[in-house]
Amino acid sequence: MKKFLIVPLTLVLFVPVVVGAQGGPSFGPFSAIKMDRAVVEDVLAQDNDIYVKVTKDYWNKDFVVKISNEDMAYYRTWFNGQPEMSAKVYRSQQHNLQGYTYRINTAARFIEYWVDGNLVLHLERRK
């Protein structure tokens, strides 16, 4: 009887660990749901501040940032009243952030970075 209980108990304890290990890369309080490595090299996230390091091929592109508390729905508006914020790439050596997008500060649960109509980064704030 004890042998029959050990197998299910082991599965119950082991399966959540395996499922949790399959998540995307983590950056500070965020996990990446989607990350296009051809565009995004790294993410620097500290509290509510997010900087995205992009490949050199995308330094002159405009990134569109959308935020929400629901996954890809019910987008919140920025201070300009729009659901989309443009983010350019920082080109100065100051603060060692060359190649990163300008800072986005938000407490939203989901953050999306789009370029040329394509979703290149989708972050979720871990609880």
KOLPA-26625 format. One line per field, with one value per atom (N, C-alpha, C, O): residue in three letters; atom name; x, y, z. Coordinates in nm, 2 decimals, decimal comma. Example, Ala and Ser with C-alpha at 12.3 -4.5 7.8 and 13.67 -1.06 7.14 Angstrom:
# KOLPA-26625
res = c(ALA; ALA; ALA; ALA; SER; SER; SER; SER)
atom = c(N; CA; C; O; N; CA; C; O)
X = c(1,32; 1,23; 1,32; 1,42; 1,28; 1,37; 1,29; 1,34)
Y = c(-0,57; -0,45; -0,33; -0,33; -0,22; -0,11; 0,00; 0,11)
Z = c(0,78; 0,78; 0,78; 0,85; 0,71; 0,71; 0,79; 0,80)
# end
This chain:
# KOLPA-26625
res = c(MET; MET; MET; MET; LYS; LYS; LYS; LYS; LYS; LYS; LYS; LYS; PHE; PHE; PHE; PHE; LEU; LEU; LEU; LEU; ILE; ILE; ILE; ILE; VAL; VAL; VAL; VAL; PRO; PRO; PRO; PRO; LEU; LEU; LEU; LEU; THR; THR; THR; THR; LEU; LEU; LEU; LEU; VAL; VAL; VAL; VAL; LEU; LEU; LEU; LEU; PHE; PHE; PHE; PHE; VAL; VAL; VAL; VAL; PRO; PRO; PRO; PRO; VAL; VAL; VAL; VAL; VAL; VAL; VAL; VAL; VAL; VAL; VAL; VAL; GLY; GLY; GLY; GLY; ALA; ALA; ALA; ALA; GLN; GLN; GLN; GLN; GLY; GLY; GLY; GLY; GLY; GLY; GLY; GLY; PRO; PRO; PRO; PRO; SER; SER; SER; SER; PHE; PHE; PHE; PHE; GLY; GLY; GLY; GLY; PRO; PRO; PRO; PRO; PHE; PHE; PHE; PHE; SER; SER; SER; SER; ALA; ALA; ALA; ALA; ILE; ILE; ILE; ILE; LYS; LYS; LYS; LYS; MET; MET; MET; MET; ASP; ASP; ASP; ASP; ARG; ARG; ARG; ARG; ALA; ALA; ALA; ALA; VAL; VAL; VAL; VAL; VAL; VAL; VAL; VAL; GLU; GLU; GLU; GLU; ASP; ASP; ASP; ASP; VAL; VAL; VAL; VAL; LEU; LEU; LEU; LEU; ALA; ALA; ALA; ALA; GLN; GLN; GLN; GLN; ASP; ASP; ASP; ASP; ASN; ASN; ASN; ASN; ASP; ASP; ASP; ASP; ILE; ILE; ILE; ILE; TYR; TYR; TYR; TYR; VAL; VAL; VAL; VAL; LYS; LYS; LYS; LYS; VAL; VAL; VAL; VAL; THR; THR; THR; THR; LYS; LYS; LYS; LYS; ASP; ASP; ASP; ASP; TYR; TYR; TYR; TYR; TRP; TRP; TRP; TRP; ASN; ASN; ASN; ASN; LYS; LYS; LYS; LYS; ASP; ASP; ASP; ASP; PHE; PHE; PHE; PHE; VAL; VAL; VAL; VAL; VAL; VAL; VAL; VAL; LYS; LYS; LYS; LYS; ILE; ILE; ILE; ILE; SER; SER; SER; SER; ASN; ASN; ASN; ASN; GLU; GLU; GLU; GLU; ASP; ASP; ASP; ASP; MET; MET; MET; MET; ALA; ALA; ALA; ALA; TYR; TYR; TYR; TYR; TYR; TYR; TYR; TYR; ARG; ARG; ARG; ARG; THR; THR; THR; THR; TRP; TRP; TRP; TRP; PHE; PHE; PHE; PHE; ASN; ASN; ASN; ASN; GLY; GLY; GLY; GLY; GLN; GLN; GLN; GLN; PRO; PRO; PRO; PRO; GLU; GLU; GLU; GLU; MET; MET; MET; MET; SER; SER; SER; SER; ALA; ALA; ALA; ALA; LYS; LYS; LYS; LYS; VAL; VAL; VAL; VAL; TYR; TYR; TYR; TYR; ARG; ARG; ARG; ARG; SER; SER; SER; SER; GLN; GLN; GLN; GLN; GLN; GLN; GLN; GLN; HIS; HIS; HIS; HIS; ASN; ASN; ASN; ASN; LEU; LEU; LEU; LEU; GLN; GLN; GLN; GLN; GLY; GLY; GLY; GLY; TYR; TYR; TYR; TYR; THR; THR; THR; THR; TYR; TYR; TYR; TYR; ARG; ARG; ARG; ARG; ILE; ILE; ILE; ILE; ASN; ASN; ASN; ASN; THR; THR; THR; THR; ALA; ALA; ALA; ALA; ALA; ALA; ALA; ALA; ARG; ARG; ARG; ARG; PHE; PHE; PHE; PHE; ILE; ILE; ILE; ILE; GLU; GLU; GLU; GLU; TYR; TYR; TYR; TYR; TRP; TRP; TRP; TRP; VAL; VAL; VAL; VAL; ASP; ASP; ASP; ASP; GLY; GLY; GLY; GLY; ASN; ASN; ASN; ASN; LEU; LEU; LEU; LEU; VAL; VAL; VAL; VAL; LEU; LEU; LEU; LEU; HIS; HIS; HIS; HIS; LEU; LEU; LEU; LEU; GLU; GLU; GLU; GLU; ARG; ARG; ARG; ARG; ARG; ARG; ARG; ARG; LYS; LYS; LYS; LYS)
atom = c(N; CA; C; O; N; CA; C; O; N; CA; C; O; N; CA; C; O; N; CA; C; O; N; CA; C; O; N; CA; C; O; N; CA; C; O; N; CA; C; O; N; CA; C; O; N; CA; C; O; N; CA; C; O; N; CA; C; O; N; CA; C; O; N; CA; C; O; N; CA; C; O; N; CA; C; O; N; CA; C; O; N; CA; C; O; N; CA; C; O; N; CA; C; O; N; CA; C; O; N; CA; C; O; N; CA; C; O; N; CA; C; O; N; CA; C; O; N; CA; C; O; N; CA; C; O; N; CA; C; O; N; CA; C; O; N; CA; C; O; N; CA; C; O; N; CA; C; O; N; CA; C; O; N; CA; C; O; N; CA; C; O; N; CA; C; O; N; CA; C; O; N; CA; C; O; N; CA; C; O; N; CA; C; O; N; CA; C; O; N; CA; C; O; N; CA; C; O; N; CA; C; O; N; CA; C; O; N; CA; C; O; N; CA; C; O; N; CA; C; O; N; CA; C; O; N; CA; C; O; N; CA; C; O; N; CA; C; O; N; CA; C; O; N; CA; C; O; N; CA; C; O; N; CA; C; O; N; CA; C; O; N; CA; C; O; N; CA; C; O; N; CA; C; O; N; CA; C; O; N; CA; C; O; N; CA; C; O; N; CA; C; O; N; CA; C; O; N; CA; C; O; N; CA; C; O; N; CA; C; O; N; CA; C; O; N; CA; C; O; N; CA; C; O; N; CA; C; O; N; CA; C; O; N; CA; C; O; N; CA; C; O; N; CA; C; O; N; CA; C; O; N; CA; C; O; N; CA; C; O; N; CA; C; O; N; CA; C; O; N; CA; C; O; N; CA; C; O; N; CA; C; O; N; CA; C; O; N; CA; C; O; N; CA; C; O; N; CA; C; O; N; CA; C; O; N; CA; C; O; N; CA; C; O; N; CA; C; O; N; CA; C; O; N; CA; C; O; N; CA; C; O; N; CA; C; O; N; CA; C; O; N; CA; C; O; N; CA; C; O; N; CA; C; O; N; CA; C; O; N; CA; C; O; N; CA; C; O; N; CA; C; O; N; CA; C; O; N; CA; C; O; N; CA; C; O; N; CA; C; O; N; CA; C; O; N; CA; C; O; N; CA; C; O; N; CA; C; O; N; CA; C; O; N; CA; C; O; N; CA; C; O; N; CA; C; O; N; CA; C; O; N; CA; C; O; N; CA; C; O; N; CA; C; O; N; CA; C; O; N; CA; C; O; N; CA; C; O; N; CA; C; O; N; CA; C; O; N; CA; C; O)
X = c(0,08; 0,00; 0,09; 0,06; 0,20; 0,28; 0,35; 0,37; 0,38; 0,45; 0,35; 0,40; 0,22; 0,13; 0,11; 0,08; 0,13; 0,12; 0,25; 0,24; 0,36; 0,49; 0,49; 0,53; 0,45; 0,45; 0,36; 0,41; 0,24; 0,16; 0,21; 0,21; 0,26; 0,31; 0,43; 0,45; 0,52; 0,64; 0,60; 0,66; 0,50; 0,46; 0,40; 0,43; 0,32; 0,26; 0,37; 0,35; 0,47; 0,58; 0,67; 0,72; 0,69; 0,79; 0,74; 0,81; 0,61; 0,56; 0,55; 0,59; 0,52; 0,52; 0,66; 0,68; 0,76; 0,90; 0,94; 1,00; 0,90; 0,93; 0,86; 0,91; 0,73; 0,65; 0,70; 0,71; 0,74; 0,80; 0,93; 0,96; 1,01; 1,14; 1,12; 1,22; 1,01; 0,99; 0,95; 0,94; 0,94; 0,91; 1,02; 1,13; 0,99; 1,09; 1,20; 1,19; 1,29; 1,40; 1,34; 1,24; 1,40; 1,36; 1,45; 1,57; 1,39; 1,46; 1,40; 1,29; 1,47; 1,41; 1,28; 1,27; 1,18; 1,04; 0,96; 0,85; 1,02; 0,95; 1,00; 1,12; 0,91; 0,94; 0,91; 0,81; 0,99; 0,96; 0,86; 0,90; 0,75; 0,65; 0,70; 0,70; 0,75; 0,80; 0,92; 0,91; 1,03; 1,14; 1,21; 1,26; 1,20; 1,26; 1,41; 1,45; 1,50; 1,64; 1,71; 1,82; 1,64; 1,69; 1,68; 1,75; 1,60; 1,57; 1,62; 1,69; 1,59; 1,61; 1,73; 1,73; 1,83; 1,95; 1,93; 1,97; 1,87; 1,87; 1,76; 1,72; 1,72; 1,63; 1,69; 1,73; 1,68; 1,73; 1,60; 1,54; 1,56; 1,44; 1,47; 1,53; 1,44; 1,46; 1,33; 1,30; 1,26; 1,13; 1,04; 1,01; 1,00; 0,91; 0,98; 0,91; 1,11; 1,19; 1,23; 1,29; 1,21; 1,24; 1,32; 1,28; 1,44; 1,52; 1,54; 1,56; 1,52; 1,54; 1,66; 1,67; 1,76; 1,88; 1,84; 1,80; 1,86; 1,82; 1,95; 2,05; 1,94; 2,05; 2,08; 1,98; 2,20; 2,24; 2,15; 2,13; 2,10; 2,02; 1,89; 1,82; 1,85; 1,72; 1,74; 1,65; 1,86; 1,89; 1,81; 1,78; 1,78; 1,71; 1,56; 1,49; 1,51; 1,37; 1,29; 1,35; 1,16; 1,08; 1,01; 0,95; 1,02; 0,95; 0,82; 0,81; 0,71; 0,58; 0,56; 0,58; 0,53; 0,51; 0,37; 0,31; 0,31; 0,17; 0,18; 0,26; 0,09; 0,09; -0,06; -0,15; -0,07; -0,20; -0,19; -0,08; -0,30; -0,31; -0,37; -0,38; -0,41; -0,46; -0,37; -0,32; -0,35; -0,27; -0,32; -0,42; -0,25; -0,28; -0,42; -0,49; -0,47; -0,61; -0,62; -0,54; -0,72; -0,75; -0,63; -0,59; -0,57; -0,45; -0,48; -0,58; -0,39; -0,39; -0,34; -0,26; -0,38; -0,33; -0,22; -0,21; -0,13; -0,01; -0,05; -0,16; 0,05; 0,02; -0,03; -0,09; 0,00; -0,04; -0,19; -0,24; -0,25; -0,39; -0,40; -0,51; -0,29; -0,29; -0,25; -0,18; -0,30; -0,26; -0,13; -0,08; -0,06; 0,07; 0,17; 0,14; 0,29; 0,40; 0,52; 0,56; 0,57; 0,69; 0,82; 0,83; 0,91; 1,03; 1,15; 1,15; 1,24; 1,35; 1,47; 1,46; 1,58; 1,70; 1,80; 1,82; 1,85; 1,94; 2,08; 2,13; 2,13; 2,25; 2,37; 2,48; 2,36; 2,48; 2,55; 2,49; 2,68; 2,75; 2,72; 2,75; 2,65; 2,62; 2,54; 2,45; 2,57; 2,50; 2,51; 2,44; 2,60; 2,63; 2,50; 2,49; 2,41; 2,29; 2,28; 2,17; 2,39; 2,38; 2,33; 2,37; 2,23; 2,17; 2,05; 1,98; 2,01; 1,89; 1,78; 1,81; 1,66; 1,55; 1,54; 1,59; 1,48; 1,46; 1,38; 1,30; 1,39; 1,32; 1,17; 1,11; 1,11; 0,97; 0,94; 1,00; 0,86; 0,83; 0,68; 0,59; 0,65; 0,51; 0,50; 0,59; 0,38; 0,35; 0,26; 0,20; 0,24; 0,15; 0,20; 0,32; 0,11; 0,15; 0,21; 0,30; 0,15; 0,20; 0,26; 0,20; 0,37; 0,44; 0,47; 0,53; 0,44; 0,46; 0,54; 0,52; 0,65; 0,73; 0,71; 0,72; 0,67; 0,64; 0,73; 0,77; 0,77; 0,85; 0,80; 0,79; 0,77; 0,72; 0,60; 0,59; 0,51; 0,39; 0,41; 0,32; 0,53; 0,56; 0,59; 0,66; 0,53; 0,56; 0,70; 0,72; 0,79; 0,93; 0,96; 1,06; 0,88; 0,91; 0,78; 0,70; 0,75; 0,62; 0,66; 0,71; 0,65; 0,69; 0,57; 0,47; 0,58; 0,48; 0,55; 0,65; 0,49; 0,54; 0,50; 0,38; 0,60; 0,57; 0,51; 0,54; 0,42; 0,35; 0,44; 0,39)
Y = c(-0,12; 0,00; 0,13; 0,22; 0,13; 0,24; 0,27; 0,39; 0,16; 0,18; 0,25; 0,33; 0,22; 0,29; 0,43; 0,51; 0,47; 0,62; 0,69; 0,81; 0,63; 0,70; 0,75; 0,86; 0,67; 0,71; 0,84; 0,93; 0,84; 0,96; 1,08; 1,19; 1,06; 1,17; 1,23; 1,35; 1,14; 1,19; 1,27; 1,37; 1,22; 1,29; 1,43; 1,53; 1,44; 1,56; 1,66; 1,78; 1,62; 1,71; 1,75; 1,86; 1,66; 1,68; 1,76; 1,84; 1,73; 1,80; 1,95; 2,01; 2,01; 2,16; 2,22; 2,32; 2,15; 2,19; 2,19; 2,28; 2,08; 2,07; 2,18; 2,24; 2,20; 2,30; 2,44; 2,52; 2,47; 2,60; 2,62; 2,74; 2,52; 2,53; 2,56; 2,60; 2,54; 2,56; 2,70; 2,73; 2,79; 2,93; 3,00; 2,95; 3,12; 3,19; 3,25; 3,24; 3,32; 3,38; 3,49; 3,55; 3,51; 3,61; 3,73; 3,72; 3,85; 3,97; 4,05; 4,11; 4,06; 4,13; 4,07; 3,95; 4,15; 4,10; 4,05; 4,01; 4,03; 3,99; 3,86; 3,82; 3,79; 3,67; 3,70; 3,76; 3,65; 3,67; 3,56; 3,44; 3,60; 3,51; 3,48; 3,37; 3,59; 3,58; 3,68; 3,79; 3,63; 3,72; 3,68; 3,57; 3,77; 3,75; 3,79; 3,91; 3,69; 3,71; 3,78; 3,83; 3,78; 3,86; 4,01; 4,09; 4,05; 4,19; 4,23; 4,33; 4,15; 4,17; 4,09; 3,97; 4,16; 4,09; 4,07; 3,96; 4,17; 4,16; 4,25; 4,34; 4,23; 4,32; 4,36; 4,27; 4,49; 4,54; 4,59; 4,69; 4,52; 4,56; 4,57; 4,47; 4,68; 4,71; 4,77; 4,89; 4,70; 4,75; 4,78; 4,69; 4,90; 4,94; 5,00; 5,04; 5,00; 5,06; 4,94; 4,84; 4,96; 4,86; 4,92; 5,02; 4,86; 4,90; 4,77; 4,67; 4,78; 4,67; 4,69; 4,79; 4,60; 4,61; 4,54; 4,43; 4,62; 4,57; 4,55; 4,61; 4,46; 4,44; 4,56; 4,64; 4,58; 4,70; 4,73; 4,84; 4,62; 4,64; 4,71; 4,76; 4,72; 4,78; 4,92; 4,97; 4,97; 5,09; 5,21; 5,30; 5,22; 5,33; 5,31; 5,39; 5,20; 5,17; 5,23; 5,26; 5,25; 5,30; 5,17; 5,09; 5,16; 5,05; 5,10; 5,22; 5,03; 5,06; 4,97; 4,85; 5,04; 4,97; 4,98; 5,09; 4,86; 4,85; 4,79; 4,70; 4,84; 4,78; 4,74; 4,81; 4,64; 4,60; 4,51; 4,46; 4,49; 4,40; 4,26; 4,17; 4,25; 4,13; 4,09; 4,18; 3,97; 3,92; 3,96; 3,91; 4,06; 4,11; 4,16; 4,14; 4,22; 4,28; 4,40; 4,41; 4,48; 4,59; 4,68; 4,70; 4,73; 4,81; 4,94; 5,00; 4,97; 5,09; 5,21; 5,19; 5,32; 5,44; 5,50; 5,49; 5,56; 5,63; 5,77; 5,81; 5,85; 5,99; 6,07; 6,18; 6,03; 6,11; 6,07; 6,12; 5,98; 5,94; 5,83; 5,79; 5,78; 5,68; 5,54; 5,53; 5,43; 5,30; 5,25; 5,14; 5,33; 5,29; 5,41; 5,52; 5,37; 5,46; 5,43; 5,31; 5,53; 5,51; 5,51; 5,60; 5,42; 5,41; 5,40; 5,31; 5,50; 5,50; 5,43; 5,41; 5,41; 5,35; 5,46; 5,55; 5,44; 5,53; 5,52; 5,41; 5,63; 5,63; 5,69; 5,70; 5,73; 5,79; 5,69; 5,59; 5,71; 5,63; 5,65; 5,57; 5,76; 5,80; 5,69; 5,63; 5,66; 5,56; 5,42; 5,33; 5,40; 5,26; 5,20; 5,08; 5,28; 5,22; 5,23; 5,22; 5,25; 5,26; 5,13; 5,02; 5,14; 5,02; 4,97; 4,88; 5,04; 5,01; 5,11; 5,22; 5,07; 5,16; 5,26; 5,23; 5,37; 5,46; 5,39; 5,30; 5,44; 5,38; 5,38; 5,49; 5,27; 5,26; 5,24; 5,15; 5,31; 5,30; 5,26; 5,34; 5,14; 5,10; 4,99; 4,92; 4,99; 4,89; 4,78; 4,70; 4,79; 4,69; 4,55; 4,53; 4,46; 4,32; 4,27; 4,19; 4,31; 4,27; 4,39; 4,50; 4,37; 4,47; 4,41; 4,30; 4,48; 4,43; 4,53; 4,65; 4,49; 4,57; 4,52; 4,41; 4,62; 4,59; 4,67; 4,78; 4,61; 4,69; 4,64; 4,52; 4,74; 4,71; 4,61; 4,53; 4,63; 4,55; 4,41; 4,33; 4,38; 4,24; 4,25; 4,34; 4,16; 4,15; 4,09; 3,98; 4,17; 4,12; 4,09; 4,01; 4,14; 4,11; 4,12; 4,22; 4,02; 4,01; 3,97; 3,86; 4,06; 4,04; 4,02; 4,09; 3,94; 3,93; 3,95; 3,89; 4,03; 4,06; 3,94; 3,90; 3,88; 3,77; 3,82; 3,93; 3,75; 3,79; 3,76; 3,79)
Z = c(0,00; 0,00; 0,00; -0,07; 0,08; 0,09; -0,05; -0,08; -0,12; -0,25; -0,35; -0,43; -0,34; -0,43; -0,40; -0,49; -0,28; -0,24; -0,27; -0,30; -0,27; -0,30; -0,45; -0,47; -0,54; -0,68; -0,71; -0,76; -0,67; -0,69; -0,61; -0,67; -0,49; -0,42; -0,48; -0,49; -0,54; -0,61; -0,73; -0,76; -0,80; -0,92; -0,89; -0,96; -0,78; -0,74; -0,70; -0,73; -0,64; -0,60; -0,71; -0,71; -0,81; -0,91; -1,03; -1,09; -1,07; -1,19; -1,18; -1,28; -1,07; -1,07; -1,09; -1,15; -1,04; -1,06; -1,21; -1,26; -1,28; -1,42; -1,50; -1,59; -1,47; -1,54; -1,52; -1,61; -1,39; -1,36; -1,43; -1,47; -1,45; -1,52; -1,67; -1,73; -1,73; -1,87; -1,91; -2,03; -1,81; -1,84; -1,91; -1,92; -1,97; -2,04; -1,95; -1,83; -2,01; -1,92; -1,83; -1,86; -1,72; -1,62; -1,62; -1,64; -1,60; -1,59; -1,48; -1,49; -1,37; -1,25; -1,21; -1,20; -1,20; -1,16; -1,28; -1,26; -1,40; -1,52; -1,57; -1,56; -1,64; -1,72; -1,86; -1,89; -1,96; -2,10; -2,15; -2,14; -2,20; -2,26; -2,40; -2,45; -2,47; -2,60; -2,61; -2,56; -2,68; -2,70; -2,83; -2,84; -2,93; -3,06; -3,05; -3,04; -3,04; -3,02; -3,14; -3,13; -3,26; -3,37; -3,35; -3,42; -3,26; -3,23; -3,09; -3,07; -2,99; -2,85; -2,80; -2,81; -2,75; -2,69; -2,54; -2,49; -2,47; -2,32; -2,27; -2,35; -2,15; -2,08; -1,95; -1,87; -1,92; -1,79; -1,72; -1,76; -1,61; -1,54; -1,39; -1,33; -1,34; -1,19; -1,14; -1,18; -1,06; -1,01; -1,12; -1,20; -1,14; -1,25; -1,37; -1,47; -1,37; -1,48; -1,58; -1,53; -1,71; -1,80; -1,92; -1,97; -1,95; -2,07; -2,15; -2,09; -2,28; -2,37; -2,46; -2,53; -2,45; -2,54; -2,67; -2,67; -2,78; -2,91; -2,99; -2,97; -3,09; -3,18; -3,27; -3,29; -3,31; -3,39; -3,51; -3,55; -3,57; -3,69; -3,66; -3,75; -3,53; -3,49; -3,42; -3,36; -3,41; -3,34; -3,39; -3,32; -3,52; -3,58; -3,59; -3,65; -3,54; -3,54; -3,43; -3,32; -3,45; -3,34; -3,28; -3,36; -3,15; -3,08; -3,03; -2,97; -3,04; -2,98; -2,86; -2,86; -2,74; -2,62; -2,58; -2,58; -2,54; -2,49; -2,36; -2,33; -2,27; -2,13; -2,10; -2,14; -2,02; -1,97; -1,85; -1,81; -1,78; -1,67; -1,71; -1,63; -1,84; -1,90; -2,02; -2,08; -2,04; -2,15; -2,28; -2,33; -2,35; -2,48; -2,50; -2,60; -2,39; -2,40; -2,30; -2,21; -2,32; -2,23; -2,20; -2,09; -2,31; -2,30; -2,22; -2,24; -2,14; -2,06; -2,14; -2,23; -2,11; -2,18; -2,10; -1,98; -2,18; -2,13; -2,09; -2,10; -2,04; -2,00; -2,12; -2,09; -2,24; -2,36; -2,40; -2,50; -2,33; -2,36; -2,46; -2,49; -2,51; -2,62; -2,56; -2,46; -2,62; -2,57; -2,61; -2,58; -2,70; -2,75; -2,71; -2,73; -2,67; -2,65; -2,74; -2,75; -2,80; -2,89; -2,80; -2,71; -2,83; -2,75; -2,85; -2,93; -2,84; -2,93; -2,86; -2,74; -2,94; -2,88; -2,84; -2,91; -2,72; -2,65; -2,73; -2,74; -2,78; -2,86; -2,79; -2,86; -2,67; -2,60; -2,51; -2,47; -2,48; -2,40; -2,25; -2,16; -2,22; -2,08; -2,02; -2,08; -1,89; -1,81; -1,87; -1,83; -1,96; -2,02; -2,08; -2,07; -2,14; -2,19; -2,34; -2,40; -2,41; -2,55; -2,61; -2,57; -2,70; -2,76; -2,68; -2,73; -2,57; -2,50; -2,54; -2,58; -2,53; -2,55; -2,43; -2,32; -2,45; -2,34; -2,24; -2,26; -2,12; -2,00; -2,01; -2,05; -1,98; -1,97; -1,82; -1,76; -1,76; -1,61; -1,60; -1,64; -1,55; -1,54; -1,44; -1,41; -1,38; -1,28; -1,34; -1,27; -1,48; -1,55; -1,53; -1,52; -1,54; -1,53; -1,66; -1,66; -1,78; -1,91; -1,99; -1,99; -2,05; -2,13; -2,27; -2,27; -2,37; -2,51; -2,58; -2,58; -2,65; -2,74; -2,88; -2,92; -2,97; -3,11; -3,20; -3,16; -3,31; -3,41; -3,55; -3,58; -3,63; -3,77; -3,77; -3,86; -3,67; -3,66; -3,61; -3,61; -3,56; -3,51; -3,36; -3,31; -3,28; -3,14; -3,12; -3,16; -3,06; -3,05; -2,90; -2,87; -2,81; -2,67; -2,59; -2,60; -2,51; -2,43; -2,29; -2,27; -2,20; -2,06; -1,97; -1,99; -1,87; -1,77; -1,63; -1,60; -1,55; -1,41; -1,33; -1,32; -1,26; -1,17; -1,05; -1,00; -0,99; -0,87; -0,75; -0,63)
# end
